[in-house]
């Protein structure tokens, strides 16, 4: 029931994919299809303890900037050959840090860190995943520039907050309710991000401070919020280290 902008790929309130635009391929149709087996087994083992729980999480949104224009004149099969590796590299970065890709829609993903797999350092993991996907997709984009003259770029946004886990299906899809602006802010960070560098909120930086280098961008007005939000541009891994 939330009013959406014309360019919205996800609902800013519940993060459900918006119908229309690029069609999600069957291989990305459910989390079961793209979640690595070792992570899937851990999620299914712990799902009973999670359902109904209020969890602190970090949400990551990532998409391919200007994909409609980039793929507009291409055959659907050819477009998929260009787009699928981007989605796969985004997912690989998320799974490397044991996040879960909760939604795939067209040219973008939404991932959660901290649920359904619990991690105290979920904010740090999400930030590292954002850096990794920029690096791996950047190398793929460089190859496309050389071979096909295409300018492919991605954006990523990260925010931390609370969600209430409602249920986890056998296909690994997690139904949840965001508390406050948790997913809305992550989605807005993605939309505001410049290609090549992730945007994170002050709430995420507070949890990942020392592990992530940032460039402060100051308070930024965000549609739907009464006051501005402190926003930071991620520039690299910080000097602090953990076992991860």
N, C-alpha and C positions, 0 to 999 in steps of 0.2 A: 503493500500500500504506500510505500515511500515514493515521493516524486523524484524521478531520476533525470539527470542531464542527458542530452542526446548522445554524448560520447561515453557514457558510463558502461563499463564492462561487468561491474559487480554492484550490488546494492550496498550503499555506504552504511546501512544499519545492520543487515543480516549477512552480508557478503555473498548472497546467492547470485550465481551468474545471470546476467541479463540475456534474454533470448535475442536472436538476431545476430548479424555480423558473421564472422567466420564460424564455421561449424566445427565443434569438437570431434576429433576422430575417435573411432571406437577404441583404439589402443589407449586413449586417454580418458575413456568414458567413466571409469570408476577407480578409486584409489587402489583397489586390489590389482588392477591391471598394470600399475606403474610403481607400486611400492616394493622395494627389495624384500625378498623372502624373510631375511633375518629380522628386519624391522616389523614386518607384518606379523610374524609369530609373537614378538614381544607385545605388540599392541593388543592382539587377541587374548593373550594371557592375562593382561592387566586391565582389560576393559571393564570387568565387573566391579573393580575397586574405584574406577574413575567416574562411572555414571552417576550423575547427580552432584558431583563435586564442583566446587568453585575453585578455579585454577588461575594462577598468575602466569601469563603467557606473553610471548612476543610474536607479533603478526608481521609477515613479510609479503608484500605485493610486488610483482615484477611483470613487465610487459615489454613488447617490442614497439618502439616509438615509430609512428607513421606507417604501420604495417598495411593499412588499407590502401594507401597511395603506392607503396612499394610493390604490393602484390596485385594491384587492381587489373592490370592488363595481362596477367599470366593465366595459363591454363591451371585449373584447380589441382591437378596432379603435380605440376611443376611448382606451384606455390607451396604445396604441402612438403615437397622435398626441401624447400628452403626453410620453412617454418619449423618442421618437426625437430631438426637438430638443435634449434634454439630452445624449444621447450625441454628437450631431453637434457641439455646442459644446465638449464635452470634447475631442473629436478635433481640432477646429479649433485649440484652444489648443496641443495637442501638436505638430501639424504646423507651426504657425507658428514654433516653435523647433526644427524639424527632428528631433523625436523620432519614433518609430514606435510605433503602437498594435499591440501583439503579440497581445492577446486582447480580445474583447468578449464579455461574458456578462450577459445580462439587463439590469440597470440599472447596470453598471459597466464600466470599462476597466482594462487594464494596459498601461503604455507604458514603452519603454526609450529612454534618451538615452545616446549614446556608442557604440551598436551597433544596427543594422548601419551606420548613418552615424556615422563617427568625429568626435568633437568633444572638444577638450581641456576646454572649459567646459561639459561635460554636466550637472554638478550645478546650475550657474547656470541653464541652459536649463530644466531640470526644475522648479526653484523658480519661475521666471517663468511657466512654463506652468500650474503649480498656481494661482498668483495670477490669471492671466488667466481660467481656467475658473471660478473663484469669482466673478469680476466679471461675465462674460458670462451665466453661468447665473443669477446673482443678479438681473440685470435681467429675464431671462425669468421667473423666479420671482415677481418683483414684479408683472409683468403678470398672471400666473395668480392672484395674490392678489386683485388688483383685479377681474378679470373672472369668476373661478370660485370664489374663496374657498379656494383650495388653498394649503397651506403646504409648498412644495417646497424641499428643502435638499440640498446635496451635501457629501461629505467627501473629503479627499485626504491621502495619506501618501506620503512620499518617503524613500528610503534609497539610499546609494551603496555599491558593492562590486564584486566580480569575477564574471564569468560566462565560461564556455567555450562559444564558438559552435560548434555541431555541424554544422548545415547550414542553408541558406537556399533554400527552394523557389521555383519560378517564380511561385507565387501570393503570394510575399513572406513566407510564414510562416517564422519563424526557430525552429529547434530549438536549445536551449542547455541547459547545466547550470549552475546557480548554485553559486558557491563559498561555502561557509559559509552565513551567514544573510541573504544579499543580498536575496532576494525575500521571505523570511519577515518580516523587519523592516519592509519597506515596507508589506506587507499589514497588519501589526499597527499601524503608524502610522495607516493609514487607519481601522482599526476603533476606535482610541482618539481620533481627531480629533473636535473639536467642529465642527458645521456652520458653514461660512463662513470657517474659517481652516485652512490646511494644517499638518500636523505633519511635522517633519523630524528626522532623527537628527543626532547630533554629527558623524558621518562626512561627511554631506552638507554641513553647515555649515562644516566645515573646508575643503571644496573651494570653497564659494560665499561665504566670509566677505567682507564689505565690499559685496557685491552684493545682499544680502538682509537686511532687518531682521527680527529675531526677538525673541521674549519667552521667556526660559528657563523651563522648567517643572520643572527639576531631574531627578534620576534617577527613572525609572519602571520598575517590574518588568514584564517581558515574558514571557508564557507560552512555555516552551520554552527559555529562556535561564537560566543559573545566576545571573547578576548583573543588576542594573538597567541601563537604558540612558539616557544623557543625551538628553532630548527638548526640542525647541524649537518654538514656535508661530510660523509665518511671519506677519508683519504688513505687509510691503510691500517695495518695491525699495529697496536701499541706495544710498548716495551714490556708490560707485565705478561707473565706466562703461568699456565696451569698445566696439569697433566694432559689436557686436551691439546 
